[in-house]
Amino acid sequence: INQADLSGTDWALIPLDRVKRIEILWGGRGSVLYGDNASGGVINIITKEGDQFQTGANVSGGSYDTFKGNAYVSGSQGNLSYAVSGSYLTSDGYRDNSDTEAKDLGANLGYFFNDRFKLTLSGGYHKDDTGMPGALTESELESGISRKDTTSPDDFSDIEDYYVKVKPEIFFLEDSLFQMDLSFRKRESLFFFSFTGGTFEGDTKIDTVAVSPQIILKEKIFGYANRLTVGFDFTNAEEDIFNISIFQGVPTIGRFTLKKENYGYT
């Protein structure tokens, strides 16, 4: 959920109702399994898979026409397990041009073809449109502008983000397995903001492909429990940035491309 531009973690891709449990690994030992960005530690979030049939929904509301609703269904039937959830949030906000609308959808499907082979398909989608009212100066407030007003009625930030992941698992011996994570993620963010004398708008697109095969051996050695993980990690990210800045009526156009590849093994 971290992108190649180091913009930080996008928690919107993991709605709370999809979380099964959270594991925390302290220190640099996590980098062996989770890559170079995990040298300080790892927060491993495990999402839900279908088990016993469950379904539910929640609806809440609040000030400024705030509404939030979410629903989920999960379960299993024969060799198939499933878990699907979705949520919707909208609010007008306290200030002018502080409205927001967010939509989330997540799914996890797993199928055991036999005792030795399982295939899991998962994915997530997030979209939000948010107004950005900007700051108000002391002189603007003294002139009579309300704290609810804005001097930036057209500023906004829109984000669309989705991913798909395929995970085959092959079980062998008594308690060992081979697994491979294949994933693709696409994120696009549009924004516009104004400042004294001009405006700035941008469009950033990031495509990320990741492949992570692993062999996990959990057979006993001389009667002692053992776990050995051998694997390889490859990530390719391509980022395209397009900006237009206008200052004192003079436009400036910028175009940047970032490509990043990571390799690792354990």
C-alpha positions, 0 to 999 in steps of 0.5 A, a space after each residue: 500500500 506504499 507507492 514508489 513516490 514515497 507519498 506514504 501509506 494509503 489506508 483507504 485501500 484497506 477498509 476497517 471492516 476487511 481487517 481480520 488481524 494485525 501483526 507488528 514486527 519490530 526492527 529490521 528483521 521484517 525487511 528480509 520478508 517484506 523488502 527494503 522499505 521495511 527496515 524500520 519495522 512492519 505492520 502486517 494487515 491480514 484481511 478476512 477470508 470467507 469461513 462461516 456465513 456472515 453478513 451485516 451493514 452499518 449506517 451512521 450520520 452526523 453534522 453537515 449532512 454527513 452519511 456513512 454506510 457499509 455492508 459486507 458478506 462472507 462465507 464458504 460453500 464447498 471448496 469456495 470461500 468468499 468475502 465482499 465488502 463496500 462502503 460509502 461516505 459523503 459530507 458537506 463539511 464545516 466550510 464552503 468547498 470542504 465537501 467529500 465523497 468516498 467509495 470503497 469496494 473490496 473482495 477476496 475469493 478462494 478456491 481449493 481445486 484439491 488438497 494440494 492446490 488453492 487459488 486466491 483472487 483479491 482486489 480493492 477499489 477506492 475513489 474519493 472527491 474532496 474539496 479543498 477550502 484552503 487557509 484564511 488569513 487573519 486579515 481576511 477574517 478581520 475583513 468580515 469573512 466567516 470561518 466557514 467561507 473559502 477564498 478557494 472555491 475551485 480547489 479540489 483533490 480527486 483520487 482513484 485507486 485499485 488493485 488486483 492480486 492473484 495468489 496460487 498455493 501448492 501444498 507438498 510434503 506434510 506441512 510445506 507450500 509454494 506460493 506466489 503473489 502476482 499483483 497489479 495496482 493503478 493509482 491516479 490523483 488529480 488536483 487543483 489549487 490556487 494561490 496569490 497570482 496564479 494556479 497549479 494543477 496536476 495529474 499523477 498516474 502510478 502503475 505498479 506490478 509485483 511478483 513474489 514467489 516463496 517456498 515455505 518449509 515447515 517440516 520437523 528436523 530431528 523432531 524439532 519444529 522448523 520453518 524455513 522461507 526461501 523467496 524472491 521479490 520483484 516490484 516494477 513501478 512507473 509514475 507519470 506526472 503532468 503539471 500546469 502552473 500559471 503565475 501572473 498569466 504565464 503558464 509553465 508545463 512540467 512532465 516527469 517520469 519515474 521508473 523504479 525496480 526493486 529486487 530482493 530475495 530471502 
